[in-house]
Amino acid sequence: MGRKQRSVEGSSRCSAAPERVWEVWTAPEGWPGDVIEVGAVDGEFAVGSTVTVKVKGGVKTKSTLTRVDAPKIWTSVTRFPGLTLTYEHVIDGSADGTVLTERVIMTGPFAGLFDRMARGQLQQTFTAVTADIARSAETAPPH
């Protein structure tokens, strides 16, 4: 088993401003719906807090927020024996809209195995999640 870093991502585009996307994507209590069953944060959405997520058909995961840089990126990390998953949630604004990208960077001795087992499902999930957040940012009333 190699120790090479691997990554997989999914993206969606929307018409909402980056600040609006940030507002939606950093409010886990509003995530449940078409794609996500559970979304929660243990306190404020800040470095050191734990985010819990369960997508439909998936397992519940907990990750620790490691970076919160409004309105551009937030990252979190989940650690298992032999595998570290670093999730990046990137918001790129431009004159013609905003691109949301969710990516996982897999490191550790089991990264290659996990990549082979989960790549397709992760890409589908990240594309569906970013599309769902994009729709919410475009249609939900501001908080």
N, C-alpha and C positions, 0 to 999 in steps of 0.2 A: 504494500500500500504506500503510494507516494505521499509526500507532504506538500505537494504543490497547491497553491491557492486556486480556488475555483469560484466562479460567480455565475449567477443567473438573474435575469431581471424581466420586468414587464412594464410597459408604459402606456399612458393614455394622454390625450390632449383635451383641453377644455377652454371655454371662453372666459371663465372667471379669472379675476386678478389673483396673483400669487398670495396676497394677504388673505383673501377669502378662502383659497385652497388651504392655507396654513391653519386658519380658524377651524375648518372642518376636520382636517387630517390630524389635528392635535387635541381633538375632543372625543376620546374613545367611547364615551357613553352614547354618542350619536352614530357609531359605526354599525351596530346590528341592523340587518335588513336582508337584502338579496344575497349577499356573499358572506358576510360576517355574522356569526351567531352571538359571540361574546366579545365585548370590547370594554376594558376597564384600566384605570390607572390608580395606583395606591397613593393618592394625594395629588399634589400639583404635577403638571406635566413639566418636569424639570430633571436635570441630570441627577442620577441616583435613584429615581423612582422606578417602580416596576410596572410594566405594561403587560396585561394579560389579553390574549387574542385567541379566538377559535373561529376558523373559517368553516363553513358548511362542508362536511365530509372529512374534515381534518381533526387533528388533536389540539387540545388547549396547550398553548405555549406561554411561557413567561420570559420576558427579557428586561434587562436593566437599561434605562436610558443613559447613553454615554455622551451625547451631543444634542443640543437644542439651540439651533441658530436660525431664528425667525427672520424672514419667511422663506428660507432657502432649503434647510436640511435638518432632519433629525435622525439620529442613529440609536440603535439599541443592540445589545449583545445577549445571546443565549449560549450557555456553556454546557456541554455534555462531556463525559470521559472520551477523550480522543477527537473531539469535534467542537469547534467554536463557530457559531453563526453570527455574523455581524450584518444587521439589517440597516440599509440606507433608504431613506424616504426623501427624495430630491424633488424640489419644485423649481422649475426653470421658466421664468416669465419672458415674454417677448412681445413685440408689437401686435402679433396676430394670435395671441393666446398664451396659455400656460401648459407646459408638459409636466406630468407627474410621472416619476419613475420610482418603483420599488425594486430593490436589489438585495440579494443576500450574497455575502462573501463567506465562503466556507474554507476554514483552515483546520489543520490538525491531521493526524494519521488516518482518520476515517473520512476526510473530505472527498476523496475520489470515489469511494464507495457510496457515500451519501449523494454525491452529484449524480452518479449513474442511476441510483434508485429514484431520486426525487426531482430531477431536472425538469421533465415535462410538466409534472403537476405544479411545481413551483412557478414556472413561467405562466401557465394558465391562471393560477391563483393571483399572481402579482398583476397580470393584465386585467383580470376581473376586479380586483380590489381598487386599482387606480381608476378604472372606468367608473366604479361605484362612487368613489370619493369625488371624481370630477363631476358626475351628475349631481351629487349633493351640493357641491360648491356652486353649481350653476342655478339650482332650483330652490334649495332650502332657504328660509328667511335667515338673515344674519342674527347671531346671538347677541 
